[in-house]
C-alpha cells in the first residue's frame, strides 16, 4: 500500500492530527526565530551606527586637540629660544 495524504488520514487519524500539530508548532517556532533574528540584526545595525558615531567624534576631538596644541608652539619656541640664550643677551632689548 502506498501512503498518501488520504491514506494516512483514513488509516491513522490520530497520527495525522499529531503530524499537523507538530507541523504547526514547527512553523510557529520558525516565525519566532525569524522575528528574533530580525531584532538581532536591527540591534547590530544600531551598534554599528553608534560605533561609527563614536569613532567620528573621537577623530574630531583629536583634530581639535591638535589645533589647540599647535597654537602654543610659537610661545613654546620663544621660551626654548630664550632659555638657550645667555642671560645677558636675553635681557638686552632687541632693536627691530
VMD Tcl script that draws the C-alpha trace (Angstrom):
set ca {
  {0.00 0.00 0.00}
  {1.37 3.40 -1.00}
  {0.99 6.08 1.66}
  {-0.66 9.28 0.52}
  {-2.28 12.06 2.50}
  {-5.70 10.50 2.07}
  {-4.46 7.02 3.05}
  {-2.76 8.44 6.15}
  {-5.87 10.36 7.15}
  {-8.09 7.33 6.85}
  {-5.57 4.78 8.17}
  {-4.48 6.57 11.33}
  {-6.31 9.84 12.07}
  {-4.52 10.30 15.41}
  {-1.14 10.11 13.68}
  {-2.30 12.66 11.10}
  {-3.52 15.02 13.84}
  {-0.18 14.74 15.63}
  {1.65 15.37 12.40}
  {-0.40 18.50 11.69}
  {0.09 19.70 15.27}
  {3.87 19.29 15.06}
  {3.91 20.96 11.68}
  {2.02 24.00 13.07}
  {4.36 24.14 16.06}
  {7.40 23.99 13.79}
  {6.03 26.85 11.65}
  {5.29 28.93 14.78}
  {8.81 28.26 16.10}
  {10.28 29.23 12.72}
  {8.33 32.50 12.76}
  {9.51 33.26 16.29}
  {13.13 32.61 15.33}
  {12.74 34.82 12.27}
  {11.42 37.68 14.43}
  {14.30 37.23 16.90}
  {16.88 37.17 14.12}
  {15.45 40.34 12.61}
  {15.60 42.03 16.04}
  {19.23 40.95 16.48}
  {20.07 42.24 13.01}
  {18.47 45.60 13.81}
  {20.37 45.76 17.12}
  {23.60 45.01 15.25}
  {22.87 47.86 12.83}
  {22.27 50.22 15.76}
  {25.53 49.16 17.39}
  {27.46 49.66 14.15}
  {25.95 53.13 13.77}
  {26.76 54.02 17.38}
  {30.34 52.76 16.99}
  {30.80 54.77 13.79}
  {29.46 57.89 15.53}
  {31.88 57.39 18.43}
  {34.81 56.96 16.05}
  {33.85 60.14 14.18}
  {33.57 62.05 17.47}
  {36.95 60.73 18.63}
  {38.61 61.79 15.37}
  {37.05 65.26 15.66}
  {38.26 65.56 19.27}
  {41.79 64.56 18.24}
  {41.81 67.14 15.42}
  {40.58 69.82 17.82}
  {43.25 68.89 20.38}
  {45.95 69.04 17.71}
  {44.83 72.55 16.67}
  {44.85 73.77 20.27}
  {48.29 72.21 20.81}
  {49.64 73.84 17.65}
  {48.57 77.30 18.81}
  {51.01 77.13 21.69}
  {54.01 76.18 19.55}
  {55.23 79.76 18.87}
  {55.18 80.54 22.59}
  {56.99 77.31 23.40}
  {59.56 78.07 20.68}
  {60.20 81.52 22.13}
  {60.62 80.02 25.56}
  {63.13 77.48 24.27}
  {64.99 80.14 22.35}
  {65.16 82.47 25.33}
  {66.20 79.74 27.72}
  {69.02 78.76 25.39}
  {70.33 82.34 25.01}
  {72.79 83.57 27.65}
  {71.31 85.75 30.36}
  {72.94 88.94 29.13}
  {71.53 88.60 25.62}
  {68.10 87.59 26.83}
  {67.72 90.80 28.78}
  {69.16 93.01 26.04}
  {66.48 94.92 24.16}
  {66.43 93.89 20.55}
  {66.09 96.75 18.15}
  {63.69 95.97 15.40}
}
mol new
graphics top color blue
foreach p $ca { graphics top sphere $p radius 0.5 }
foreach p [lrange $ca 0 end-1] q [lrange $ca 1 end] { graphics top cylinder $p $q radius 0.2 }
display resetview
